[in-house]
Amino acid sequence: METLQTDALAFSEFMTGLTPSQDARVSSAAPARVPCEGCGARRLCQAAQLCRGGDDRPVSLPVCARKVKAGEAVYRAGDPLRNLYTSRAGTSKSIRLYRDGRQQITGFQLGGEFLGMDAIATGRHQTEAIALEDMVVCVLPYREIEALADAYTDVRRGMERMLSQEIVREAGLLMLMGNLSAEERVAAFLVDLSDRYAERGYSALAFTLRMSREEIGSHLGMKLETVSRMFSRLQQRGLIALHGKDVRILDLPALRLV
């Protein structure tokens, strides 16, 4: 079965010989500055326009890379806002914690997608981002982003677009959980992953789930047993084929109509 693989070139390039840095807030450490050129996520990177300069904007945003191992946090709930992040290689999950100890996964981030925008309103992160696999994240100092946005309209408009996309994503999740059946939620989840992987140049029909069934259930507001049953039902209908975490979509148009 054809499966989706992490961008091995981007990952090995920065995991090998890269000194871990303590984000941009530690000025005494010499962070590993990384260029956007050669990055596999550059084409869809939400931060790319913030990082590059131009004839009308000679100043570019300094970016450093940070390694995050599977299971480690990019940031924790309650941490002060110092940086925004974008995945150069690897996948993460965002988690919202409740006072009674419950938690819900609010999303899964692929290469090129921003993490940390939840802290812009209050100055502290309301969620936490956890790596689902070994990752390399680009660290963007938020104060410098603000300074660029104040000085250059293209940066400000770029930030407005990204915040708007976050609102649309949150609204989509609410609709997913409030109006769709369990089978429809799982089908929509797989279609969304298929579209996002296709945008990144990977196969839209065969990929590996980096998250567990339990994590999918937390995201979709379903129990583990229900998620497994819905995967089995979609497989019985001939829409998908499963082998562990490997998924092959057999009929994408029909899956979109579930």
Secondary structure, DSSP 8 states (H G I E B T S, - for coil): -------HHHHHHHHTT-----TTT-SSS---B--STT-TTGGG-TTHHHH---SS-------EEEEE-TT-EEE-TT-B--EEEEEEES-EEEEEE-TTS-EEEEEEE-TT-EE-GGGTTTSB-SEEEEESS-EEEEEEEHHHHHHHHHH-HHHHHHHHHHHHHHHHHHHHHHHHHHHS-HHHHHHHHHHHHHHHHHHTTS-SSEEE--S-HHHHHHHHT--HHHHHHHHHHHHHTTSEEEETTEEEES-HHHHHT-
